[in-house]
């Protein structure tokens, strides 16, 4: 399953290998947790948008790290401590 839209009241996703009954179960569970009916849009595999929310997040994190590493102050630190590893946390 890949999620493309996730906002209050709406989820857009592809099912991939999941059975169609998954949507009914998901709607029931969300309603039980929130007391609100949500719309679940199933996007067909061949019509899906270019990247999922997870892929967008990964791309954004990579861009943040790239910009951070390019800062002059960070370059000085990395030269002084070449074994330093920098990770982006969510």
N, C-alpha and C positions, 0 to 999 in steps of 0.2 A: 504494500500500500504506500502511495506517495501523496502527501497532503500539499495542495497548492494554495488553498485559501483557508484561513482559520481566523474567524472573528465572531463576536457574539451573535449567535443565531444562525451562523452559516459555516459549513465545512465543505470544501470542494476537494475531491480525491480521486485517485484511480484505485481499482480493486485488485488488479494483478491476479494473484492466485486465490484470493479470498472468495468465499461463496457469497451470492447475492443476499443471503439471509443476514450477513454481517451488518448491513445497513439498518435493518429493522432492530437488531440487537443494540447497535450503537445508539440509535435514536432513543430507544427505551432506557438505556443506561444514562444517557445525558439528561433525559427528562427526569429520571429518578434523582439525579444529583442536583439539578439546577431548578427543577419545577418549570422549566421553559421548553417549549417545542423548538427544535432546531431543524433547519433545512440541510440535508446532506445531498450535495450534487455529485454524481458519479461522472467523471470525465473518461471518455473512451481512450484507450492507450494511443490510438493513432491521431487523436485530436488534442492531446494534452499540451499545456503551455510548455515553454522551453525549460524551465527549472522549477523544482519543488521549493517549498519554504526552507527545508534543510539545506538544499544546495545553495540557495540565496544567502543563507546565514553563513555557510562555510566560505563562500566567495567574499562576503563582507568582512569576515574575520581575517582572511588572507590579505585583503586590501589594507585593513587597519594595521596589521603586523608589518606589512611592507612600508607603509608610511612612517610607522614608529621607528623601524630600523634605519630609515633614511635620515632621521633627526641627527644633527651634528653632535649633540650631547651623548646620544646613544652610541654613535660611531666611536667617540672617544672612550666610552666605557668598554665597548667590545674590543678595542685595540689593547686596552690595559688588561682586560680579562677575557682572552680569546676563547676560553672553554665555556663561557656563559651561554645558556640556552634560554630563549624567550618564548613563552607560550601565551596564547590569548585565551582567557577564561570567559565564559558566558556570564 
